Amino acid sequence: MTAQSGALVLIKAGNGATPEVFSIIGGLRTSEMSINRHIMDTSNIESGAWQKLLDNAGIMSMQISGGGLFTNAASEDTLRGYALSGSTNNYKFIFANGSNITGAFMITMYHRSGSHDGEEHYSVSMESSGNIAYSSL
């Protein structure tokens, strides 16, 4: 099995139209994703010393965070605007192997930085809101 490049994650933001069109915000040089499920414990006296969990129960959530470079000024305006509005917006995350995740996310942290003689960097953290669609090759 070959290693997969961690730098090849592309963020696209939806425009909210029907059908929705996704535009490139930027690529992530660093990325992190976590899928969480809050468990539902159904342990009782008959469980003995072992915990018993209910299948397919509990609330799921996803966090995606990372940092990279903007592709243009409009991309930075879009991301900053979504961060300031506190709204949930549809995003598509495309990974190096061709798989993607699409769904509504809220930006929970946005940071930008740059120097006078270098490129502008950003970092962002997003939290899911509602169903997430995953598509693999």
N, C-alpha and C positions, 0 to 999 in steps of 0.2 A: 504494500500500500504506500503510495507516495504522499509526501507531506503537502498540505494545502496552504497556500499563501494567506496569511492573516491580513495583509494590507489591501486585498482586493474586495472591499465592501463598498458598494455604491448606494447612496441615499437619493431617493426620488420623492418629491412631494406632490400630492394630488392637488388639482385645482378645484375640486368640489363639484364640478359639472357632471352631467350625465350624457354620454359616458365620460367617466373621469379620465383625464389626461395627466400623466405623471412627468414632471420635469426634473432633470438632474440638479441636486443641491450641491453635491460634492462627494468625493471619495474619502473613505476613512483610512488613515494610516495605522491607527490603533483601534481596536474594537473589542467589545465585551457584550455578551448576551446572557441573560439568565431567564429561565422559565421556572415559575414558582407555583406551587399548589398548596394551599392551606388544607391540611388533612382534616378528616372527620373521624374522630375516635369513637368507636362503637363498643369499646371494651366494657365488660360487665363481670359479674361474679363468676359466670361460666367460662370466661376467657382465661382463668387461672392467672399465671404470672406474666402472660404475654399480651401485648397490646393488639387490638383488632381494629383494622381500618376499613371503612366503607369504600368499595370500588367506585371510581368515577364520580366522587363527591368532592365538595370543597370548591373554593374560588381559585381560579387560575389567573396569573398575571405574567407579564413579560417586561423586562427592562433591557434596553439597548443603550449602550453608551460608547463613545469613542471620540476620536479627534482626527482632523485632517486639514485639507486645504480647500478653499472655495474655488469654484470654477469661474465665477464672475461676480460682479457687484450685486446683480439682481438676486443671485442665490443667497448672499449674505443678508440682503434686505428681507427676503422671504423668511429665512430661518429666524432672524431677530424679531420680525413682526409676529410670527407664531409664538415665540417665547414671551414677548411682552403681552400678547392678548390673553394668554392662559387658556387658549382653546385647544380642543382636540382636533387633529387633522389627519388625513390619510397619508400614509407613507408606504413606500416600497423599498425594501432592503434587498439588494441583489449581491449574492456571495460568489466567490471565485469559482465554485463548482457549478454555477448556473442555478442553484436553488434560490428561492426568494421567500420573503415574509412580507405580507401586506396586511395593514390594519390601521385602526385609529390609535394615535399616540398623543400624549401631552408632553411638551418639553418641560422637564423639571429642573434643568440646569443648562445654561448657555454661557459660554465664555469665548471671547476672541482675543487674540494677541498678535502682535507683529512688530517688527523693527523697521527703522527707516531704510535699511538696505536689504531687506529680506521679504519673504512672502508672508501673507496673513494666514494665521492658523485659527482653528476653532475647535472647541470641544463641546459636546452636547450629551445630555442624558435624557432619555424618554421613557415614559411609563405607558403601558397599553391601556386602552379603554374599549372594552367589548371584545368581540371575537377576532381572532388572528387567523389568517389563512397562510398555510405553508405549502409551497410547491417545490418539488424536487425534480431532478432530470428524469 
